[in-house]
């Protein structure tokens, strides 16, 4: 059986992955499950799936889990910290990299360096360290498969990934779709007053709170644009973002002969997860059949950059290259955390990001240490700016 490690098993991607794996018990062994500090959820998952390892990044939480599993008679070994995450990531045959944010970079890179199959849901790995990350994929012969519904859709619509770029495959451009989130039509003058719960109420997808806020600002689409540049070896000018409110077409690829291929399906992450797990084959995901008659209509529109300035900032970072994307991502994580803590107005998120980006000299990173240093400094600068925009 294929040994699978799920990095971030208590999040929405991790839970969906466990659902898919449970439908194919004879094909997959759940080798390791990991979380940050969600002791209760991880405990339940370990008792249900009996992995060889469980890992908690937070050391205190790991000690508590270790004691609870011992009392419950579980044989699962508990590891802790980033070292524990990297250890299990390097031992599994297949790794679902679903840790949210910059925290997922090093464990995901450990999986890549082990040369196995890496299912990439942690877009920040490419946003922060795209060139270094993709070089590691090539150097170690890893198989990198995209999990984000959009990138998985693009992958399915292309004959393969060619390092020479889109033109070598007859591709004119990539059409990256996004729903527009919960505020696509909300009056602009009311956005400053939106609450975290409103921002997290996505109309189509069930996601964690951080990525839900990113969807509401369309920063998620901006980060996906940067990720697509690295995955498919293309410049940002070859990627057009298209707002598609129904979330039925997950992205499209336009070829030079005028053909446009689209991948369609229910807005359910189990589809790309099952596709990547079974690739190059196919397997049952548990997702309901798409009823096109009931769906009836599909709408498309251009994104409004006045409403979604984060999308503009992400495109500018992609065009600038160097450290710009890492700085943008770090500042965004700090700003979103502050918004969720009700310490920052929703409309101040892009203002914090732009201020942080303006104060950095953009250079090309030569090592992961360079990326980590830029990440740390950007977080410090963003945190220092939060009080200037703090809610009254």
N, C-alpha and C positions, 0 to 999 in steps of 0.2 A: 504493500500500500504506500501511497505517496504521503510523505511526512509534511504537514502544513503547520506553520507558525503564524499566528494572527497578532500582529503588533497593533494594539489598540482594540482589543476584542470587546470592550464594554461600550464602545461608541456605536453609532448607527451603522457604519460600514462593517464593523466587527460582528455585530449581532446579525446582520444580513448574511455575512459570510458563513457563520455558524448554521444559519437556517439552510443555506444551499448545501453545505457539507453533510448535514444530517440527512439529506435526501439520497446520499450516495455513500452509505457507511462502509461498503465493501471496497471502495476505491481510495479513501483518504483516511489517514491517521492524524488526529489533532495532536500535534507534537508539543505546542506551547501556546499559552494564552497570556496576554500582557495588558496592563492598565497603568494609569498614573497613580491614583490613590482610591479607586472605587472598590473597596474591600468587599462589600456585600455582594455586588453584582459579580465580581470575579470569583468569589467563593461559590456562588450558585452555578456559575459556568464550569468551574473545576469539578464540582460534584456531579454535574450532568454529563460532562464529556471526558473526564479523567485524563487530562493531558500529562505528558511526562514532566513538563515544567510549567510553572506559573511565575510571572515576573511583575513586580510593582516598582515603578520608578522611585516612589517615596519609601525610604528605608523603614520609617516607623510603621507605615501601613503594611510593609512586607512582613515585619515581625509579628504583627497582629494576625495576618493571614496565615502565617506559618503555624501559629499556635492553634488557630481555629481548625485548620485542616488536620493537624495532628489529633486533636480531640475527636474529629469526625471520622478518623481512621483512613484518611486519604494517603496514598503513596506519592502524590505529586510533590516534586521538589520545588521549593520557593526560592527564587533568586531576586536580587534587588538592584536598583540603580541603572544607570546607562550601561554599565559593564554587563549586567545581567541581560539587558535587552539585546546588546550586540552579540552576546554569547549564543542565545537561542536563535537569533537571526542568521548566524553563520553556520548553524548546524542543520537547519531544516532544508528540505528539497525545494519547497515552495514557501514563499513568504508574502503574506498580505500586509503591505506597509500602509497602515491606516491610522498611525499616530497623527494627531492634528498639530499643525504648526511646526516651528523650527525644531522642537524637541524630537521630531521624527528623522532628522537628517542623518545623524550618526548611526542609529540602528539600521536604517534603510541602506546606507552605504556599506555597512557590514554585510548585509545580505548580498549586495551587488558583488563585493569582493570575494564572497564565497563561490561565485559563479553559478548560482542556481537560478530558479525562476522567481522573478520579483514582480508582484502585482502591485502597481504603484497607485495608491490612493492619496499618498502624502505629496501633494503638488509642491509643497514648500522646498522639498529636496532639490527640485529643478529650478524653482524661482530663486533660491539662495545661491546655489552652486552649480548652475547648469552645465557649464563647460567642464568643470572638474568631475562632476557626476557622470556625464555622458562619456568622458574619457575613461573613467573607471569601468563603466559597462563594457566598453570595447576591450580594454586591457584584460579583463577577467572573464570575458566570454559569457556574461550573464544574459539571460533572456528577460527583457523588460517589457511588460505588458500594461497598458494604461487601464485604470479602473474608473476614473471620472467618466460619467456617462458620455460627455461630449468627445473626449479623446478616444474612448473606446469606440464610439460611433465613427469617428474619422478613420481609426485603424481598420474597422470593418469595411469601410468604403474605399480603401486603397489596396493595391495589389501587394503592398509590403512597405517597409521603411527603407529608403535609399539615402545614404549619407550624402549623395551628390545633390540632394534637394528635390523639390517638387517637379521641376522641369524634366528631370530624368525619367519621370513616370507619366509625363503628359498631363500633369495637374496644373491648372491655371491658378486656383486659389482654394482656400478652405473657408467655409461658412460656419462659424462657431455660434451656435444658438444658445439663447438664455431666455428665461421666462420674463425677466424684468422685475421679479420679486413682488412683494406685497405693496410697494409704493409706486408702481408704474403709472398710475393715474391719480394718485393723491395730489391735492393742491400743493404747489411748491411752498407756499407761505405757511403750511401746517407741518412741514417736515421737522422743524426744530423741536417740536413738542412731542414727537413720537416716543413711545416707551419701548423698553427692551422686549416686552411680551408682544407688542405689535410688530416689531422688526423680525421676531422669530416665528411669526405666523405665516410661513410660506404657503402660497396657494396650492402648490402641487406636490412638493417633496417633503418628506419627513427627514429632518437633519438635526445635527447638534446645534447648540446656540451660537457658537462662534461662526460656523459656516453659514448659518441662517442670516446673521447680521451682514456677513460679506455678500450674501445674495441680495439683501435689501439695498446695499450701497452699490452693487454690481462690481465690487472689488473682486469677488469670486471669479467673475468673468474675466476681469483684467489679469488675475493670477493664472487663469486657464489659458489666456492668450500667450503669456510668457512661457508657460509649460509647453504649449503646442509648438512654439518656435523651436524649442530644444528637441522635443520628441520627433518632430517631422522634418527637422533640418531646413527650416524656412524662415525668412525675415518677417517681421510683424506686418509689413506692407502687403503680404500675401494672405493675411487673415482678416476677414471681415466679420464683425460681431453683428448678429441679427437677433432682434427681440422676437420671440415666438411664445406667446402667453400660454399656449396649451401644453407645452413640454412633451409633445408627441414625437416630433423630429428632433433627434438629439444632436445632430450636426450634419453637414453636407460637404461634399467634395465636388468642385467643378473642374471638368477636364477641358483640354484645349479644343476638343471637337464639339463643345457645346453641351455635352452630357453632364448632368448633375446627379450624383448618387447620394441618397439620403438613407440614414438608418433610423427606423421608426420603432416605437414600442411604448409600453406603459412607463410612466415615471416611477420606476422601481429599480433600485440599485442591484437587486439580485440578478438582473439581466446581464449587465457588464461583468459582474462577479463570476457568474456561471460561464460566460463566454471565455474569460481569461483563465479560469481554472481548467476548462476542458480544451483550450486551444492547443492544436489546430482543429480539434473536433468540436462537438456540441453536446450539451446535456441539459436535462430538465432543471429549471430554476425555481419553479413554483409560481412564476408570474402569470397573471391572467392574460388571456388572449386579447389583443387589441381589436376592438370592434370599430372599424372605420365608418360603418353606417351610423352607429350611435355617436361617434365623434363628430361627424357631419362637416366640420369646418376647421381649417388651419389658417391662422393669421400670422403676418410677419410685419415688422416695422423696424425702422432704424432706431438705435438707442439715442436718448436725449442726454448729451453730455452736460447740459446745465443741471439736469436732475441727478445725473450720475457722474460727478467729477472724478470719482475714484477710477472709473474706467479710463478716462483721459490720462490720469497720472500713471496708470499701469502701462498704457501704450507708450508713453514717453519714457518710462523706465526700460521697456523692452527695446526701444530704439536707441537709447543711450548705452545699453550694455554695461559691462564692468560690474561695479558694486551696486548700481542703482536699484536693481530688483531686490537684493538682499536688504538694503536700507528701507525700501518701501514696505516689504513684508514685516520687518521688525517693528517699524513704527505703527503699522496697521494692527498688529497683534496687541500692542500696548493700548492703542486708541479704542479698539473694540472691547477689550477687557474693562476699560474705564467706562465706556458706554453701558455695558452690561451691569456694571456696579452703580449705575446712575450718577456717575461723576463727570460725565461729558455729554453734551447734547449730540444728537444724531448728526446734525449738519456740521458739527465741528470735527468729525472724523477726518474728512479730506483736508481740512485746514491744518490739522496737526501733521498729516502726512506730507503735505506740500512744504510746510515750514522745515521739517526734518530733512527732506531731500535737498532743499536749497542750501543747507549749511554743510553739506558733505562734498568733498572733492572726489569725483568719480574716477577710480582707477581699476584696472583689470586685476582680479585676485590671482595670485600664483599658488596659493595653498589654502587648505581649509582653515588654517589659523587666521588668514586674512579675512575670510568670510565670517568667522566667529567674532573677530574683533569689530568688524563693521556692524554686525548684528548687535553686539553688546552696546556699542556707542550710540547706535540709532535708538535702542530701547531707552537708554539713559536720557537722551535728548527729548524723546517723545514724552517720557514720564515727567520731565521738567516743564514741559509745555502744558500739560493737562490742567494745572491750576488756573492758567490764563483763560481757559474756556469752561471752567467748572460750572455746573448747573447752579443757578441761584436758588 
